[in-house]
Amino acid sequence: MSSSFILSCCCLLSSLHTTGGFLNFEVTQCNFNSTDLKDIEYITSYYYNRDELLRFSSSLGKYVGYTELGVMNAERFNKDPAQLSRKMAQKETYCQRNIEIWYGNPLTKSAKPYVRLHSTAPSGGKHAAVLVCSVFDFYPKLIRVHWTRDGREVTSDVTSTEELADGDWYYQIHSHLEYTPTSGEKISCVVEHASLREPLVTEWDPSMPESERNKIAIGASGLILGLILSLAGFIYYKSKTRGRILVPSH
């Protein structure tokens, strides 16, 4: 899968303490884009009422204060190697272990998308055509859909919907490309998703208008159906005449 596409999640744990009507609480975060230790950030934030006083980040390896009291405590904690070592250890003992338990299924269970690429007439404007790349039945929600022209990503004249929930755990998304056809060019819809080992590339074939392709498909279906009915009639006729005895007339 492309390195530019990352599945990111965050788990939170908070603890509350009240003293004389004032609220003191702590929020612990595990931010990650995989279960590898290097891809995990452990953060603990300390709040008094709604103000964040102090924060420890495993990425920084130290405390950071946000108020006068928080700065004073950050300086004190950062001078204690044992305190910093204990907090850094939480990245593995707390975050990594719980990520594997809590988010194991969502990260490993997925459904591959399927793509339908078609053209439609524009509602008006300078472009001669609109290509629509519809992506259906994928899970999890996070996905990237983009267009390429002759191998280069297209960044203009592209509009996309948000990921739309189907109500059955699956999602769909639709991307539109307004373009003026050019002879010999190759246009593709590219889908990147957690369920795919590599991007799913669907090329547009402009050699025949979609209406003509539909007519051919309908005609071929009708021909096959006619052959099936003819064969069934012939078999029925043979089965009826097989047991008859023909008597010559005098």
Summary of the structure (lengths in Angstrom):
residues: 250
radius of gyration: 31.5
end to end distance: 85.4
largest distance: 126.5
contacts: 630
relative contact order: 0.11
helix: 29%
strand: 38%
